[in-house]
């Protein structure tokens, strides 16, 4: 390899590796959170969590490799152009080929790598990931059902349990309603157990119960009632989980997850059956080739653009890479829609972004070797005469370090550097997250054709959630870049020589960070809870499901667990209204045994309680029935009809006050609330990580500033990874009770504040 080629590649590889690492890490954040939850709650071993993480990487790598290479070309060639090294090469007789040759060759190698991953690794990884997640969801309590919620794992079966055992797999206080799938069946069976566990044996999913009591009842004849007790009981939940999961994966396997040979077979099968599926199959065939070719297209357009943006520095290169990525993926997604509708042939629709980039690159190449006048001779500018300066004396020092005049000129200068870096980093996080998520959702969107407001609504709420999660990381990167630039240009030295300490220099960003923490808390308390609910509903629409799918089905909404520990059930009826049809009330003991059961034909809310009409009541002592009687009318205390319309929401979907009241209410009933208390404390602790990131970044920025922006990004990436992993780790430890909730929520803040204080004390200000 020629010396010039090695020099060019040395400029490109560092930003490529940093960009690839940053993009890949940002897109793996949600997967890391999920796997941390699996591991801490003992739903998965370390090897299982690592296997899932490994299977999640190929699809991200397919997209981040071209993105990182575009950024590397713009940054690397832009640096050579900014320092006039390209002019020096031309003066030595080295033309554009000397730059194009190594970069195009590297782009070709990356294109082959992307093609191999896209066609050979990704389809198999998607199959294994879907099957692994399906099998883990079968036995993982975290993914199966939450405590004190009613879920219908299959028709005719409703499951409820009071709490999770310490092992993360066992259930304590199990309530199981077994019914016939035939609505006309006269069968009612309820099983209560002190403890249960889901077990997968030979592809069969079993629910093993200990100390269970079975109540069998005929709704048409309330006098017929049978109670039996079992030391242990086993109930079959699914006959063949492995086969069902594999068949479900095979049925739901989209065209995007198929290999090139499978796509050709799908296209041949759909040729005479469905014109739309035939076009979609060819869209995916062309994408298997067009996305790898994007590496070459990015190289062809990136080299001339990097030279034209030489005066803007790396910030302009970064912004330019974002603009190109937006244009490319918008055209790619639009091309898929045009091909699906038959507006354009699939080949032209998919290859259109690459063709436009290549055409633009060839057009810019014509003027690449032409020299431009870079210096302009101008007459010296005469300054107007000034008044005689006052005798030099001791400068007056501003009281309180100048804070009374905030923001001063220096503050505005520093904040301008910070906000320019923050906007670029924040937009890159949102853009890359949206691109990869759309690539993941595009198969479902093209298949189900959701309305445009649903797609836009989903991504509006999705980006709000991503922005909240990435805000501390982005602030860290922006602070490193802003103060790193000041340090590299020796502006911090000039400030210290003028009597301005580094602490005072960083004060404006710290003040803005505290204001940002307040804004983050306000958004997390008012906007994000509703955004999380809307995101889940819009996602269901994108996948062709009902908006509330996965939240509560119609059958599940007929159940309610009130604040006094009773379970209420009604038959399907009008959800709005003050009448319950065929209501039943189950009163439970602290040992989760049924002590009283009341049923009626109808119940009416009278403002104070429920008036049961034409009903019956039974009392029990363990597995023995102690009394039975009927009544025409009986007053039963209970909650208002609104309780049956209330959705069970997670901690992230509640406001601070709402979650605080919910925790207090559950604590009075003896329910373990460690996870909810940890989430409550994190609603205050998480926003304060934003100023903590500024304090940590300041000493690193001034120490690494002279090494350039890439060193700052690399350090920021490592610190951000450490922060996210530690934060999620302590959060999960608090949710299972291994740490006190306050300690689990505030430990990351304390650790980073301690590290920041130590580094700031060691810094010469």
C-alpha positions, 0 to 999 in steps of 0.5 A: 500500500502506498504511503499516501493511501496509508495516510488517508486511511489513518485519517478515516479509521479513527472517526469510523470506529468512534462513529460505529461504536457510538451509533451501535451503542445508542441503538443497543441501549434498549436491548441492554436495559431489557437484558439487565432486567432479565439478568437481575430478576434471574429470568435469564442466565448471563450466557442467555443474556449475552446470546440475545445481545449477540443476536440483536447486533447484526441488524444494527450493524447493517445500518451503522456501518454505512453511517459510520463510514460516511461520517469518517469520510467527511471528517477525515478528508475534511481534516486534510482539506482544512489543513491544506494537505490536499493542496500540498498533495496536488502540488506534489502531483497527486491528483484526486485518484490518490484520495479516491483509490484507498477510500473507494477500496475500503468502501468496497470491502465494507460493502461486501461485509454489509452484504454478507451480514445482511444476507447470511448472518441476519436472517439466521440471527432473526430466526434464533432471536425470535425463537429464543425470545419466545421460549424465554417469554414462556417462562419469564415472569417479567414478560408474561404478566405483572403482579396484581394484573389480570391477563388472559394467556389463552382463551378461557384462562385468566391468571392473577397473582399477588406478588413475585417471589425472590427467585423471579420465576415463582408466583405467590398468591395465585388466582386462576380462572378456568373456563371453557372456550365455548361461551355456552358451556355451564362451567366455572372453575376457580383455583387459588394457591399460595405459590406457583411456578411456570416450568417448561418441560419437553416443550410443554409449559406447566403451571405448578401450584402448591397448596391449591384449592379448587372451586367448581361451580355451575352458574345456572344452579348456584346450589351446586358447588364443589371445593377440593384441596390439593397439596400440589397441582399441575396445569398445562398452559401450552401443549408444545411451546417450541413447535408453537413458537417456531410456527409462529416465527415462521408465519410472522417472518417478514420478507425483510428477514428472509435470505436472498434465495428465500426472497427469490422463491417468495417472488416466484410464488407471489408472481401469479397470486399477489401483485403487491407481495410480488413487488414487495419481495423484489423490493427486499431483493434490491435492498439486499444489494442497494444498502451495501452499495450505499458504502460506495455511494457515500464515499463518492459523494463524501470526498468532494463534499468534505473538501467544500466544507473544509472551513466549517470543521468537524461540526459542519462535517457531522451536520453534513453527514446527518443531512445526507443520511436523512435524504438517503433514508427518506428516499429509501423509505419513500421508494418502498412505498412507491414500489408497493403502490406500483408507482415505480418499478421496485428496482428503480424505487430502491436504487434511486437514493444510491443513483442520486448520490453517485450522480451528485458525487460525479458532478462534484468530482469535475471541480475537485481538482480545480484550485480556488483562490483562497486568499484575497489581497485587501488594503489594510483597514484603517481604524478610527482614532481612539481616545487616549487610554486611561492609565493602566491600573489594577482591574476592578474585579466583578463581585460574585465572580460576575454572576450578577451580570449573567450571561456576560459576553464570555458566557454567551460565547461558551454557551454558543459552543455548547449548544451547537455541539448539543444540537448536533449530538441530540439530532444525531441520536434522534435521527439514528434511532428513528432510522433504525426503528423505521427499518425494523418497523417497515415490514409491518408498516408496508404489510398493514398500511396504517394511516399516516397520522398513526405513523407520525404519532408513533414516531413523535412519542417514540422520539420523546422517549428516546430524547429523555433517555439520551439527554444526559449522554448528549449533555456529556458529549456536548460539554466535552466537545465545547470545552475541548475546542476551547482547550485545543485553541488555548482559549482556556489559557487566555481566560486564566491569564485574564483572571477567569478561572476554569470553574467560572468558565464552566459555570454557564453550562452548569447553570443551563444543565440545572435548568435542563434538569428541571425541564427534564423533570417537568417533561417526565412528569407531564408529557412522557407518561402520556407519550409512553401510553400513546407510543404503545397504542400507535405501535399496535396500530402499526402492527395491525392490532387493536390500539389497546392490544397487549394492555387489557383485553375485553375479557381482562377489563371485566376483572378488578382488584380493589384497594381492600384486597377483593377480586371483582368480576363481571360479565361482558357489558357496557363499560361506561355505566353504573350496572354490573352484569352477573357480578362476583366478589372474591374475598381473600385471607392474608394466606390467599385463601377464599373466605367468602364469595358473593354472586348476583344476577345484577348490581347497581351503583347507588353512590355509596356502594353496590346493590346486588340483586337476586344473588347468593353468598358462600363462606369458607374455612380453607377447603370447607364450606361453612355457610350458604344463602340466597338474597333478593337485595344486599348492599356490598361496599366497593369502589365506583364504576370508574374502577372498572374503566381504569387501565393498569399502567406502569410506573413510567406511565404515571405522574410523580404524584400519581405514582406516590399515591399509588405506592402509599396505597399499596404499602398499606395493603402489605404489597412489596413496593420496592420496584415502584419506590425505586421508580418514584425516586428515579423520577427526581434522581434521573434528571439530576444526572444532567448537571452531574454529566457536566461536572464529570465532563469538565476535567476530562475536556480540559485534559483531553482538549488538545488531542482533538474532538475525537478523543472527547467523543471517545471518552464521552462514549466510554463514560456514557456506557458506564453511566447507562449500565450502572444506572440500569444495574442499580435500578434493577437491584432496587426493584428486586429489593437487593438495595433500598430504593433511595440508595438504588436510585441515587447511587449513580448520582453519588458516584458521578458527583464524587468522581467529578469532585475529585477530578475538579479538585485535581484540576489547575484552574 
